[in-house]
Amino acid sequence: MPKDNAKPQRLQPLVAWRALRVLLNDPEDTAQVFTIIRALTGRSLENAFERFRGTDTGRSILQEKRRLLDLLSDREALRAMPAESLGRAYLHFMESQALTADGLVDASEGTVDIEDKDLALYAERIRDQHDLWHTVTGFGRDTMGEVCLLAFTVAQLKNPGLALITIAGMLKITRENTHRIIPATWAAFRAGRRAQWLPAQDWEALLARPIDEVRAMLNIGVPAVYPEIAAEPAAA
C-alpha cells in the first residue's frame, strides 16, 4: 500500500495470482486476501482516503484518532445496547460465528505498511468494518454470502484486488454447481452502488441505534436473490 509522500504502490499481478491460488485452495487463509488487496491496490486506497477525509465524519475521526476496533472489541458495551440495536445484532453475529473483532487484525499483520498515520487509521477502520458490513447488509459467512459481500464492497471501495477475489469466488461457486451466482453477485454489487458510502459513517454512534433504522438511513435493503440461495440445501 502507498506510503506517505510516496508514489502509489506498483501493481504486482504475479504476487496477487500466487496468493489467489493459495486462497482458492484454502478459503480460510484470510491473510491471502490482504496480500491480494495490497498487490493490486494502486491508487484506490488513497482515492478513498481523500474522499473520507473530505467528509465531516472523516475529519472528526482523524482528529480524534478514533479506532473503531476499540468499541467492536468491547462486548460488554455492545451487550448493554438496546435489544434491537445494530450493536446487539453485530454481537450476535460475532458470537454465533465464533469470531472476534481483532481476528482480521491477526490475518492482516505484516501485510500493511503505511507510514502516514491518518491513512493507516483509515485503512484499519475499513478492515475492522468487514463483519459490521456482514451484519448490516444481511450477507452471511457462507461462501455465497462472502462473495456477495465482496461484490457489495467492490462497489463501495472500487478496489481491483477485491474485484479479482470476487470473480474468483464466483468461478469457484460455479464449479460447485451452485446456480444463480451471477444474479446474486450482480444484485449485491448494485446494492453497494445504491447504498450510502459506508466508510465515512459514524459507526460508533450508529451501533446504538435500531438496526432497521440504520439500514433505512444507509439505503440498504433486504438482499436480492442471496436469501433464496442461502436457504437451499447443500448439494449432495
N, C-alpha and C positions, 0 to 999 in steps of 0.2 A: 504494500500500500504506500501511497505517496508520503514523503516526509516533508517537514516544514521547510519552506523555501527551496524545495527540490522539484525537479520535473516529475510529472506523474510516472508511476512505475511502468516500465516497458512490459508489454503483453508477453506472456510466457505460455503459448498454447501447448507445448510439449509437456510442461510441468502439469498443466491442467489436465491433459489427456491421461497421463500416468496416474494422477490422483483419482480421476474419474473411473478408471479401470479398477482400482482398489475399492472405491466406493460401491461400484456395482456388484462386486464380489462379496462385500461386507457392508450393507447399508447402515449398520450400527456404528461404523467407524466415522463419526461425525467430524473428526479432525480433518478428513479429506475434503469436506465441504468448505472449510475455511481456506485450505490450500488452493482449491479451485477458484474461489472468490478472489483471493489475493492475486493469483496468477493472471486473472482476466479483468481486474478492476479498472485499469486505465484511469480515466478522469471521473468515473461515475461516483466514487465516494466523495471527491472534492466538490463535484457539482451539487450533490445532495446536501453536503455540509453548508455550502454557500446559501442554498435555499433555506436550510434550517436556521442559520444564524441571522437570516433576514426577517424572521418572524419574531413577534413579541415573546412568545413562549420560549423559542430557542435562545433568544438573548438572555432571558431570565435564568434559564437552566445553566447556561455557560457562566453567567455572572455569579450564580450561587454555587457553582461546581457541584451540581446536584447529580447523584448517582442513583438511577432507578433501582439498581440491584439491592441497595440498602433496604428499601421497602419491600421488594419482592421476596427477600430472604427472611423477613420478619413475619413468621407465620402467626404469631400471637396477635400482632397488629391486624393482619388480614382476617383472622378468625373473629376479631372484635367488630368487624364491619357488618353492616346490615345484611340480613339473610339473602336478599335478592340483589346484592351489590355485585359489581364486576370483581371486586377483590375476593369475595367469597367464592364466586364461580371459578376464578383463577386458582384459588387454593384447592378447591375440589378437583379441578383438572390435574393439578400437580400431584396431589396425594393419590388420586386414582391411578395415575400412570407411574407412580413411584419415582417422580422426578424431583430435582432440587433446582432452585433458581440459579445456583452457581455451576450447574452441570455443564453449560455451554462455555463457561469461563475455562474450565479444565480442558475442554475439547479445543478451544482456540488458543491455548497457551503455546507460545513460541511461534505462532503464525502471523502475529500482528506486530509491526514495527513502525510506530508513528511517533515522531518527536514532538509535533505540535500538540500541546496538551488539550486544547479545545477540540481539535479534530479527533484525538484519541477518545475524549469523553463522548463525542457524538457516535463514533464507531462502536464503543462499548454499549451505549444506550440502544443502538439498533440491534446489536447482538442479544441484549437482555430482553428485548421486546418479543422475541420469537414465540415463546409459549403464551404470552399475553395475546398475541395475534391469533394463535390457535383458539383461545378462549372466546375472543370477541367475534371471530368470523364463523365459528362453528365447525371448522375443519378439524377432524380428529388426527390421531397419530398413526392410523393405519397407513399403508403405502399410498393409497389413493388420496387420503386426506393430506399427507405430507406434500404430494405432488401438486395438489390443488392450492395449498397454502403457498408453495413456491411460485406458482403462476400468479397468484394474487400479489406476492411480494415483488415479483419482476415488474408488474405494472406500477407498483409504488416506488421502487428504487432504481429501476432501469439498469440493473447490473448484469453485464454479459455472462459472468460466471454463474449466477443464479439461473439465467436463461438456459445455459448449457445443461445444468443439473436437472432442470425441469424437463427438457426434451429427453434426456437420458432416462429419467424416471418414467416418462410416458412410453418410451420404447420398451422398457423392461416390463411394464404392466401389460402392454400389448402382447408381448411374447407369452405371458402367462394367461392369455385368452380372456382377460377382463375387458368387457366391451364398454362402449361409451366413454372411453378415456378422453378422447378429443373434445366431445361436447362438455365434459365436466371441467377440464382444464381451461377451455376457452371461456366458459361461464365464470370461472374463478378469476381469470385474467381481466375480464370485463368488470367484474365486481371490484377488483383492485383499482381499475380506472375510475369507476364511479365514486368510490369512497373518498372521504376527506383524506388529506395527506397524513398518515398515521405517525411518521417520525416526529412531527412537530406538535403532537398532542401532549397536554399536561396529564400524563398518566397517573401521577401521584394524586391529583385531585379527582380524576375520573374513577379510580379504584373504589371509592366510597359511594359512588352513585349507582342507581339501579342499572343492571346490565342492558335491559331493554331500552332504557333512556339513552345510554351511551351508544348503542347500536344505531338508534334513530338519529342521534346527533352527528354521528360519523357517516351516515348514509350506508350502513352495512345491513343488508337484508339477510333472509334465510338463504343459505347456499342453494344454487340451482343444480340439479342432476346428481350431485355428490351424495345427498342423503339416501336416495334410492339405491345407489350402487353400494354404499356402505352397509345397507340393511340386507343386501343379498347374501345368501350363504356362500361360503368359500367353495371353490371348485374342488371336487374330489381328486 
